[in-house]
Amino acid sequence: TLEENTFDVSVNRNNVEYVIPAEEFRISSVAEAFGITESNLNDITVEVNISLADEHIVEEYNALANANNSQLVFPPVSFEVVAKTTNADGTTTEVTINEFDQYVERVMEIPAGTDPDKITTGIVFNPDGTYRHVPTQIIVIDGIYYAKVKSLTNSTYSVIYNPVTFTDITGHWAMDAINDM
């Protein structure tokens, strides 16, 4: 049913919404990896985890952003999808679903008092200790600002403020637009 119907699964936790197109759970592939037949798909459970990074990780990511003349707007949030099954001997087998064929959305509340114009982009932290841009949109719902971040992978995400200015456009009519881009 997940793979045949067009709908999204939405999980909310700590002012964060994780929206995953149902077919991206890839239950048929997971079942195959587990050696489970289609008639026994109920033996598979799927966990969607949304967690705030611990204090030590936040310090590392803040240092990384600062070294790149950027500032984290809020602490990084980690996303994970894990399919599990219990074997006949009572052991548990897991398959992590880390990549998707289409963008999945993470909608993260921007802390009150934060100027939404001070958000440059959403970022994903890479395993090698770097980060990269991901498509980001700032939206308003009931007067509260959110960053809608889209990505093809699970990982840890945040948004940054990274002001960049160009001295050769000072006084130009498009200066603000150019610096914003």
Rosetta constraint file for C-alpha pairs under 8 A:
AtomPair CA 1 CA 5 HARMONIC 6.02 0.50
AtomPair CA 2 CA 6 HARMONIC 7.94 0.50
AtomPair CA 2 CA 22 HARMONIC 5.07 0.50
AtomPair CA 2 CA 23 HARMONIC 5.44 0.50
AtomPair CA 2 CA 25 HARMONIC 7.54 0.50
AtomPair CA 2 CA 27 HARMONIC 7.62 0.50
AtomPair CA 3 CA 22 HARMONIC 6.32 0.50
AtomPair CA 3 CA 23 HARMONIC 4.14 0.50
AtomPair CA 3 CA 24 HARMONIC 7.64 0.50
AtomPair CA 3 CA 25 HARMONIC 7.83 0.50
AtomPair CA 3 CA 26 HARMONIC 6.91 0.50
AtomPair CA 3 CA 27 HARMONIC 7.40 0.50
AtomPair CA 4 CA 23 HARMONIC 7.16 0.50
AtomPair CA 5 CA 22 HARMONIC 7.55 0.50
AtomPair CA 5 CA 23 HARMONIC 7.57 0.50
AtomPair CA 6 CA 21 HARMONIC 7.40 0.50
AtomPair CA 6 CA 22 HARMONIC 6.94 0.50
AtomPair CA 6 CA 23 HARMONIC 7.50 0.50
AtomPair CA 7 CA 21 HARMONIC 6.04 0.50
AtomPair CA 7 CA 22 HARMONIC 5.84 0.50
AtomPair CA 8 CA 19 HARMONIC 6.27 0.50
AtomPair CA 8 CA 20 HARMONIC 5.43 0.50
AtomPair CA 8 CA 21 HARMONIC 4.22 0.50
AtomPair CA 8 CA 22 HARMONIC 5.22 0.50
AtomPair CA 9 CA 19 HARMONIC 5.69 0.50
AtomPair CA 9 CA 20 HARMONIC 5.22 0.50
AtomPair CA 9 CA 21 HARMONIC 6.14 0.50
AtomPair CA 9 CA 22 HARMONIC 5.90 0.50
AtomPair CA 10 CA 17 HARMONIC 6.60 0.50
AtomPair CA 10 CA 18 HARMONIC 5.60 0.50
AtomPair CA 10 CA 19 HARMONIC 4.49 0.50
AtomPair CA 10 CA 20 HARMONIC 6.46 0.50
AtomPair CA 11 CA 17 HARMONIC 5.61 0.50
AtomPair CA 11 CA 18 HARMONIC 5.16 0.50
AtomPair CA 11 CA 19 HARMONIC 6.59 0.50
AtomPair CA 11 CA 48 HARMONIC 7.46 0.50
AtomPair CA 12 CA 16 HARMONIC 5.59 0.50
AtomPair CA 12 CA 17 HARMONIC 4.37 0.50
AtomPair CA 12 CA 18 HARMONIC 6.38 0.50
AtomPair CA 13 CA 17 HARMONIC 6.54 0.50
AtomPair CA 13 CA 50 HARMONIC 6.70 0.50
AtomPair CA 15 CA 108 HARMONIC 6.32 0.50
AtomPair CA 15 CA 109 HARMONIC 5.66 0.50
AtomPair CA 16 CA 50 HARMONIC 7.86 0.50
AtomPair CA 16 CA 106 HARMONIC 7.01 0.50
AtomPair CA 16 CA 107 HARMONIC 5.61 0.50
AtomPair CA 16 CA 108 HARMONIC 4.54 0.50
AtomPair CA 16 CA 109 HARMONIC 6.33 0.50
AtomPair CA 17 CA 105 HARMONIC 7.99 0.50
AtomPair CA 17 CA 106 HARMONIC 5.69 0.50
AtomPair CA 17 CA 107 HARMONIC 4.95 0.50
AtomPair CA 17 CA 108 HARMONIC 6.50 0.50
AtomPair CA 18 CA 50 HARMONIC 7.93 0.50
AtomPair CA 18 CA 104 HARMONIC 7.69 0.50
AtomPair CA 18 CA 105 HARMONIC 5.90 0.50
AtomPair CA 18 CA 106 HARMONIC 4.62 0.50
AtomPair CA 18 CA 107 HARMONIC 6.43 0.50
AtomPair CA 19 CA 104 HARMONIC 6.02 0.50
AtomPair CA 19 CA 105 HARMONIC 5.05 0.50
AtomPair CA 19 CA 106 HARMONIC 6.28 0.50
AtomPair CA 20 CA 24 HARMONIC 6.80 0.50
AtomPair CA 20 CA 104 HARMONIC 5.19 0.50
AtomPair CA 20 CA 105 HARMONIC 6.71 0.50
AtomPair CA 21 CA 25 HARMONIC 7.81 0.50
AtomPair CA 21 CA 104 HARMONIC 6.92 0.50
AtomPair CA 23 CA 27 HARMONIC 7.96 0.50
AtomPair CA 24 CA 100 HARMONIC 5.99 0.50
AtomPair CA 24 CA 101 HARMONIC 7.07 0.50
AtomPair CA 24 CA 102 HARMONIC 7.76 0.50
AtomPair CA 25 CA 97 HARMONIC 7.19 0.50
AtomPair CA 26 CA 30 HARMONIC 6.28 0.50
AtomPair CA 27 CA 31 HARMONIC 5.89 0.50
AtomPair CA 28 CA 32 HARMONIC 6.18 0.50
AtomPair CA 28 CA 38 HARMONIC 7.59 0.50
AtomPair CA 29 CA 33 HARMONIC 6.21 0.50
AtomPair CA 30 CA 34 HARMONIC 6.26 0.50
AtomPair CA 30 CA 83 HARMONIC 7.21 0.50
AtomPair CA 30 CA 95 HARMONIC 6.93 0.50
AtomPair CA 31 CA 35 HARMONIC 5.92 0.50
AtomPair CA 31 CA 36 HARMONIC 4.85 0.50
AtomPair CA 31 CA 37 HARMONIC 6.71 0.50
AtomPair CA 31 CA 38 HARMONIC 7.38 0.50
AtomPair CA 31 CA 41 HARMONIC 6.94 0.50
AtomPair CA 31 CA 44 HARMONIC 7.55 0.50
AtomPair CA 32 CA 36 HARMONIC 6.00 0.50
AtomPair CA 32 CA 37 HARMONIC 7.44 0.50
AtomPair CA 33 CA 95 HARMONIC 7.93 0.50
AtomPair CA 34 CA 85 HARMONIC 7.55 0.50
AtomPair CA 34 CA 93 HARMONIC 7.54 0.50
AtomPair CA 36 CA 40 HARMONIC 6.22 0.50
AtomPair CA 36 CA 41 HARMONIC 6.88 0.50
AtomPair CA 36 CA 43 HARMONIC 7.97 0.50
AtomPair CA 37 CA 41 HARMONIC 6.82 0.50
AtomPair CA 43 CA 85 HARMONIC 5.86 0.50
AtomPair CA 43 CA 86 HARMONIC 7.31 0.50
AtomPair CA 44 CA 83 HARMONIC 6.54 0.50
AtomPair CA 44 CA 84 HARMONIC 5.61 0.50
AtomPair CA 44 CA 85 HARMONIC 4.92 0.50
AtomPair CA 45 CA 83 HARMONIC 5.65 0.50
AtomPair CA 45 CA 84 HARMONIC 5.24 0.50
AtomPair CA 45 CA 85 HARMONIC 6.39 0.50
AtomPair CA 46 CA 81 HARMONIC 6.98 0.50
AtomPair CA 46 CA 82 HARMONIC 5.67 0.50
AtomPair CA 46 CA 83 HARMONIC 4.33 0.50
AtomPair CA 46 CA 84 HARMONIC 6.24 0.50
AtomPair CA 47 CA 80 HARMONIC 7.97 0.50
AtomPair CA 47 CA 81 HARMONIC 5.67 0.50
AtomPair CA 47 CA 82 HARMONIC 5.20 0.50
AtomPair CA 47 CA 83 HARMONIC 6.31 0.50
AtomPair CA 47 CA 84 HARMONIC 7.92 0.50
AtomPair CA 48 CA 79 HARMONIC 7.50 0.50
AtomPair CA 48 CA 80 HARMONIC 5.84 0.50
AtomPair CA 48 CA 81 HARMONIC 4.60 0.50
AtomPair CA 48 CA 82 HARMONIC 6.62 0.50
AtomPair CA 49 CA 78 HARMONIC 7.76 0.50
AtomPair CA 49 CA 79 HARMONIC 5.69 0.50
AtomPair CA 49 CA 80 HARMONIC 5.02 0.50
AtomPair CA 49 CA 81 HARMONIC 6.27 0.50
AtomPair CA 50 CA 77 HARMONIC 6.90 0.50
AtomPair CA 50 CA 78 HARMONIC 5.71 0.50
AtomPair CA 50 CA 79 HARMONIC 4.87 0.50
AtomPair CA 50 CA 80 HARMONIC 6.73 0.50
AtomPair CA 51 CA 77 HARMONIC 5.68 0.50
AtomPair CA 51 CA 78 HARMONIC 5.20 0.50
AtomPair CA 51 CA 79 HARMONIC 6.75 0.50
AtomPair CA 52 CA 75 HARMONIC 7.03 0.50
AtomPair CA 52 CA 76 HARMONIC 6.22 0.50
AtomPair CA 52 CA 77 HARMONIC 4.58 0.50
AtomPair CA 52 CA 78 HARMONIC 6.16 0.50
AtomPair CA 53 CA 57 HARMONIC 5.99 0.50
AtomPair CA 53 CA 58 HARMONIC 6.10 0.50
AtomPair CA 53 CA 75 HARMONIC 6.93 0.50
AtomPair CA 53 CA 76 HARMONIC 5.69 0.50
AtomPair CA 53 CA 77 HARMONIC 5.83 0.50
AtomPair CA 53 CA 78 HARMONIC 6.60 0.50
AtomPair CA 54 CA 58 HARMONIC 6.24 0.50
AtomPair CA 55 CA 59 HARMONIC 6.27 0.50
AtomPair CA 56 CA 60 HARMONIC 6.47 0.50
AtomPair CA 57 CA 61 HARMONIC 6.17 0.50
AtomPair CA 58 CA 62 HARMONIC 5.98 0.50
AtomPair CA 58 CA 75 HARMONIC 6.20 0.50
AtomPair CA 58 CA 76 HARMONIC 6.73 0.50
AtomPair CA 59 CA 63 HARMONIC 6.18 0.50
AtomPair CA 60 CA 64 HARMONIC 6.24 0.50
AtomPair CA 61 CA 65 HARMONIC 6.15 0.50
AtomPair CA 61 CA 76 HARMONIC 7.91 0.50
AtomPair CA 62 CA 66 HARMONIC 6.05 0.50
AtomPair CA 62 CA 71 HARMONIC 7.07 0.50
AtomPair CA 62 CA 72 HARMONIC 6.35 0.50
AtomPair CA 63 CA 67 HARMONIC 6.06 0.50
AtomPair CA 64 CA 68 HARMONIC 6.57 0.50
AtomPair CA 64 CA 130 HARMONIC 7.57 0.50
AtomPair CA 65 CA 69 HARMONIC 6.47 0.50
AtomPair CA 65 CA 70 HARMONIC 4.88 0.50
AtomPair CA 65 CA 71 HARMONIC 5.68 0.50
AtomPair CA 65 CA 72 HARMONIC 6.61 0.50
AtomPair CA 65 CA 160 HARMONIC 7.86 0.50
AtomPair CA 66 CA 70 HARMONIC 5.11 0.50
AtomPair CA 66 CA 71 HARMONIC 5.93 0.50
AtomPair CA 69 CA 162 HARMONIC 6.53 0.50
AtomPair CA 70 CA 160 HARMONIC 6.29 0.50
AtomPair CA 70 CA 161 HARMONIC 5.61 0.50
AtomPair CA 70 CA 162 HARMONIC 4.49 0.50
AtomPair CA 70 CA 163 HARMONIC 7.45 0.50
AtomPair CA 71 CA 160 HARMONIC 5.35 0.50
AtomPair CA 71 CA 161 HARMONIC 5.15 0.50
AtomPair CA 71 CA 162 HARMONIC 6.55 0.50
AtomPair CA 72 CA 158 HARMONIC 6.92 0.50
AtomPair CA 72 CA 159 HARMONIC 5.99 0.50
AtomPair CA 72 CA 160 HARMONIC 4.52 0.50
AtomPair CA 72 CA 161 HARMONIC 6.49 0.50
AtomPair CA 73 CA 110 HARMONIC 7.69 0.50
AtomPair CA 73 CA 114 HARMONIC 7.88 0.50
AtomPair CA 73 CA 119 HARMONIC 7.23 0.50
AtomPair CA 73 CA 158 HARMONIC 7.32 0.50
AtomPair CA 73 CA 159 HARMONIC 5.68 0.50
AtomPair CA 73 CA 160 HARMONIC 5.36 0.50
AtomPair CA 73 CA 161 HARMONIC 6.61 0.50
AtomPair CA 74 CA 110 HARMONIC 7.29 0.50
AtomPair CA 74 CA 111 HARMONIC 7.15 0.50
AtomPair CA 74 CA 158 HARMONIC 6.52 0.50
AtomPair CA 74 CA 159 HARMONIC 6.92 0.50
AtomPair CA 75 CA 158 HARMONIC 6.60 0.50
AtomPair CA 76 CA 156 HARMONIC 6.11 0.50
AtomPair CA 76 CA 157 HARMONIC 5.28 0.50
AtomPair CA 76 CA 158 HARMONIC 4.69 0.50
AtomPair CA 77 CA 156 HARMONIC 5.32 0.50
AtomPair CA 77 CA 157 HARMONIC 5.29 0.50
AtomPair CA 77 CA 158 HARMONIC 6.39 0.50
AtomPair CA 78 CA 154 HARMONIC 7.71 0.50
AtomPair CA 78 CA 155 HARMONIC 5.61 0.50
AtomPair CA 78 CA 156 HARMONIC 4.02 0.50
AtomPair CA 78 CA 157 HARMONIC 6.30 0.50
AtomPair CA 79 CA 154 HARMONIC 5.51 0.50
AtomPair CA 79 CA 155 HARMONIC 5.55 0.50
AtomPair CA 79 CA 156 HARMONIC 6.25 0.50
AtomPair CA 80 CA 96 HARMONIC 7.62 0.50
AtomPair CA 80 CA 97 HARMONIC 7.47 0.50
AtomPair CA 80 CA 98 HARMONIC 7.17 0.50
AtomPair CA 80 CA 154 HARMONIC 5.74 0.50
AtomPair CA 80 CA 155 HARMONIC 6.91 0.50
AtomPair CA 81 CA 96 HARMONIC 6.01 0.50
AtomPair CA 81 CA 97 HARMONIC 5.34 0.50
AtomPair CA 81 CA 98 HARMONIC 6.98 0.50
AtomPair CA 81 CA 154 HARMONIC 7.67 0.50
AtomPair CA 82 CA 94 HARMONIC 6.58 0.50
AtomPair CA 82 CA 95 HARMONIC 5.76 0.50
AtomPair CA 82 CA 96 HARMONIC 4.43 0.50
AtomPair CA 82 CA 97 HARMONIC 5.87 0.50
AtomPair CA 83 CA 94 HARMONIC 5.65 0.50
AtomPair CA 83 CA 95 HARMONIC 5.19 0.50
AtomPair CA 83 CA 96 HARMONIC 6.26 0.50
AtomPair CA 83 CA 97 HARMONIC 7.34 0.50
AtomPair CA 84 CA 92 HARMONIC 6.69 0.50
AtomPair CA 84 CA 93 HARMONIC 5.66 0.50
AtomPair CA 84 CA 94 HARMONIC 4.49 0.50
AtomPair CA 84 CA 95 HARMONIC 6.48 0.50
AtomPair CA 85 CA 92 HARMONIC 5.68 0.50
AtomPair CA 85 CA 93 HARMONIC 5.48 0.50
AtomPair CA 85 CA 94 HARMONIC 6.70 0.50
AtomPair CA 86 CA 90 HARMONIC 5.87 0.50
AtomPair CA 86 CA 91 HARMONIC 5.72 0.50
AtomPair CA 86 CA 92 HARMONIC 4.46 0.50
AtomPair CA 86 CA 93 HARMONIC 6.38 0.50
AtomPair CA 87 CA 91 HARMONIC 5.37 0.50
AtomPair CA 87 CA 92 HARMONIC 5.97 0.50
AtomPair CA 87 CA 93 HARMONIC 7.11 0.50
AtomPair CA 97 CA 154 HARMONIC 7.86 0.50
AtomPair CA 98 CA 153 HARMONIC 5.43 0.50
AtomPair CA 98 CA 154 HARMONIC 5.02 0.50
AtomPair CA 98 CA 155 HARMONIC 7.85 0.50
AtomPair CA 99 CA 152 HARMONIC 5.77 0.50
AtomPair CA 99 CA 153 HARMONIC 4.48 0.50
AtomPair CA 99 CA 154 HARMONIC 6.56 0.50
AtomPair CA 100 CA 104 HARMONIC 7.57 0.50
AtomPair CA 100 CA 152 HARMONIC 5.02 0.50
AtomPair CA 100 CA 153 HARMONIC 6.10 0.50
AtomPair CA 101 CA 152 HARMONIC 6.70 0.50
AtomPair CA 102 CA 152 HARMONIC 6.13 0.50
AtomPair CA 103 CA 150 HARMONIC 5.60 0.50
AtomPair CA 103 CA 151 HARMONIC 5.07 0.50
AtomPair CA 103 CA 152 HARMONIC 4.97 0.50
AtomPair CA 104 CA 150 HARMONIC 5.50 0.50
AtomPair CA 104 CA 151 HARMONIC 5.66 0.50
AtomPair CA 104 CA 152 HARMONIC 6.34 0.50
AtomPair CA 105 CA 148 HARMONIC 6.51 0.50
AtomPair CA 105 CA 149 HARMONIC 5.68 0.50
AtomPair CA 105 CA 150 HARMONIC 4.62 0.50
AtomPair CA 105 CA 151 HARMONIC 6.81 0.50
AtomPair CA 106 CA 147 HARMONIC 7.95 0.50
AtomPair CA 106 CA 148 HARMONIC 5.70 0.50
AtomPair CA 106 CA 149 HARMONIC 5.16 0.50
AtomPair CA 106 CA 150 HARMONIC 6.36 0.50
AtomPair CA 107 CA 146 HARMONIC 6.23 0.50
AtomPair CA 107 CA 147 HARMONIC 5.66 0.50
AtomPair CA 107 CA 148 HARMONIC 4.40 0.50
AtomPair CA 107 CA 149 HARMONIC 6.32 0.50
AtomPair CA 108 CA 146 HARMONIC 5.38 0.50
AtomPair CA 108 CA 147 HARMONIC 5.30 0.50
AtomPair CA 108 CA 148 HARMONIC 6.52 0.50
AtomPair CA 108 CA 149 HARMONIC 7.94 0.50
AtomPair CA 109 CA 144 HARMONIC 7.44 0.50
AtomPair CA 109 CA 145 HARMONIC 6.20 0.50
AtomPair CA 109 CA 146 HARMONIC 4.36 0.50
AtomPair CA 109 CA 147 HARMONIC 6.44 0.50
AtomPair CA 110 CA 114 HARMONIC 6.78 0.50
AtomPair CA 110 CA 116 HARMONIC 7.70 0.50
AtomPair CA 110 CA 144 HARMONIC 7.70 0.50
AtomPair CA 110 CA 145 HARMONIC 5.55 0.50
AtomPair CA 110 CA 146 HARMONIC 5.16 0.50
AtomPair CA 110 CA 147 HARMONIC 6.61 0.50
AtomPair CA 112 CA 144 HARMONIC 7.84 0.50
AtomPair CA 114 CA 118 HARMONIC 7.58 0.50
AtomPair CA 115 CA 119 HARMONIC 7.67 0.50
AtomPair CA 116 CA 138 HARMONIC 7.38 0.50
AtomPair CA 116 CA 145 HARMONIC 7.09 0.50
AtomPair CA 118 CA 161 HARMONIC 5.50 0.50
AtomPair CA 119 CA 159 HARMONIC 6.69 0.50
AtomPair CA 119 CA 160 HARMONIC 5.73 0.50
AtomPair CA 119 CA 161 HARMONIC 4.67 0.50
AtomPair CA 119 CA 162 HARMONIC 7.54 0.50
AtomPair CA 120 CA 159 HARMONIC 7.34 0.50
AtomPair CA 120 CA 160 HARMONIC 5.77 0.50
AtomPair CA 120 CA 161 HARMONIC 4.85 0.50
AtomPair CA 120 CA 162 HARMONIC 5.73 0.50
AtomPair CA 120 CA 163 HARMONIC 7.33 0.50
AtomPair CA 121 CA 133 HARMONIC 6.52 0.50
AtomPair CA 121 CA 134 HARMONIC 7.22 0.50
AtomPair CA 121 CA 135 HARMONIC 7.48 0.50
AtomPair CA 121 CA 136 HARMONIC 5.82 0.50
AtomPair CA 121 CA 159 HARMONIC 5.60 0.50
AtomPair CA 121 CA 160 HARMONIC 5.80 0.50
AtomPair CA 121 CA 161 HARMONIC 7.17 0.50
AtomPair CA 122 CA 133 HARMONIC 5.91 0.50
AtomPair CA 122 CA 134 HARMONIC 5.51 0.50
AtomPair CA 122 CA 135 HARMONIC 6.76 0.50
AtomPair CA 122 CA 136 HARMONIC 5.42 0.50
AtomPair CA 122 CA 147 HARMONIC 7.53 0.50
AtomPair CA 122 CA 149 HARMONIC 6.03 0.50
AtomPair CA 122 CA 157 HARMONIC 7.12 0.50
AtomPair CA 122 CA 158 HARMONIC 5.77 0.50
AtomPair CA 122 CA 159 HARMONIC 4.07 0.50
AtomPair CA 122 CA 160 HARMONIC 6.35 0.50
AtomPair CA 123 CA 131 HARMONIC 6.23 0.50
AtomPair CA 123 CA 132 HARMONIC 5.35 0.50
AtomPair CA 123 CA 133 HARMONIC 4.59 0.50
AtomPair CA 123 CA 134 HARMONIC 5.43 0.50
AtomPair CA 123 CA 157 HARMONIC 5.61 0.50
AtomPair CA 123 CA 158 HARMONIC 5.53 0.50
AtomPair CA 123 CA 159 HARMONIC 5.64 0.50
AtomPair CA 123 CA 160 HARMONIC 7.15 0.50
AtomPair CA 124 CA 131 HARMONIC 5.47 0.50
AtomPair CA 124 CA 132 HARMONIC 5.62 0.50
AtomPair CA 124 CA 133 HARMONIC 6.60 0.50
AtomPair CA 124 CA 134 HARMONIC 6.67 0.50
AtomPair CA 124 CA 155 HARMONIC 6.73 0.50
AtomPair CA 124 CA 156 HARMONIC 5.74 0.50
AtomPair CA 124 CA 157 HARMONIC 4.55 0.50
AtomPair CA 124 CA 158 HARMONIC 6.76 0.50
AtomPair CA 125 CA 129 HARMONIC 6.84 0.50
AtomPair CA 125 CA 130 HARMONIC 5.96 0.50
AtomPair CA 125 CA 131 HARMONIC 4.28 0.50
AtomPair CA 125 CA 132 HARMONIC 6.73 0.50
AtomPair CA 125 CA 155 HARMONIC 6.89 0.50
AtomPair CA 125 CA 156 HARMONIC 5.60 0.50
AtomPair CA 125 CA 157 HARMONIC 6.30 0.50
AtomPair CA 126 CA 130 HARMONIC 5.31 0.50
AtomPair CA 126 CA 131 HARMONIC 5.35 0.50
AtomPair CA 126 CA 132 HARMONIC 7.45 0.50
AtomPair CA 126 CA 155 HARMONIC 7.68 0.50
AtomPair CA 134 CA 149 HARMONIC 6.65 0.50
AtomPair CA 134 CA 150 HARMONIC 6.35 0.50
AtomPair CA 134 CA 151 HARMONIC 6.25 0.50
AtomPair CA 135 CA 149 HARMONIC 5.88 0.50
AtomPair CA 135 CA 150 HARMONIC 5.44 0.50
AtomPair CA 135 CA 151 HARMONIC 7.13 0.50
AtomPair CA 136 CA 147 HARMONIC 6.61 0.50
AtomPair CA 136 CA 148 HARMONIC 5.57 0.50
AtomPair CA 136 CA 149 HARMONIC 4.57 0.50
AtomPair CA 136 CA 150 HARMONIC 6.45 0.50
AtomPair CA 137 CA 147 HARMONIC 5.81 0.50
AtomPair CA 137 CA 148 HARMONIC 5.09 0.50
AtomPair CA 137 CA 149 HARMONIC 6.63 0.50
AtomPair CA 138 CA 145 HARMONIC 6.85 0.50
AtomPair CA 138 CA 146 HARMONIC 5.71 0.50
AtomPair CA 138 CA 147 HARMONIC 4.66 0.50
AtomPair CA 138 CA 148 HARMONIC 6.13 0.50
AtomPair CA 139 CA 145 HARMONIC 5.76 0.50
AtomPair CA 139 CA 146 HARMONIC 5.29 0.50
AtomPair CA 139 CA 147 HARMONIC 6.35 0.50
AtomPair CA 139 CA 148 HARMONIC 7.02 0.50
AtomPair CA 140 CA 144 HARMONIC 5.38 0.50
AtomPair CA 140 CA 145 HARMONIC 4.55 0.50
AtomPair CA 140 CA 146 HARMONIC 6.14 0.50
AtomPair CA 141 CA 145 HARMONIC 6.56 0.50
AtomPair CA 141 CA 146 HARMONIC 7.54 0.50
AtomPair CA 147 CA 159 HARMONIC 7.62 0.50
AtomPair CA 163 CA 179 HARMONIC 7.88 0.50
AtomPair CA 164 CA 179 HARMONIC 6.16 0.50
AtomPair CA 164 CA 180 HARMONIC 7.85 0.50
AtomPair CA 165 CA 179 HARMONIC 5.22 0.50
AtomPair CA 166 CA 170 HARMONIC 7.33 0.50
AtomPair CA 166 CA 179 HARMONIC 6.80 0.50
AtomPair CA 169 CA 175 HARMONIC 5.80 0.50
AtomPair CA 170 CA 175 HARMONIC 6.40 0.50
AtomPair CA 171 CA 175 HARMONIC 6.67 0.50
AtomPair CA 174 CA 178 HARMONIC 6.05 0.50
AtomPair CA 175 CA 179 HARMONIC 6.13 0.50
AtomPair CA 176 CA 180 HARMONIC 6.03 0.50
AtomPair CA 177 CA 181 HARMONIC 6.26 0.50
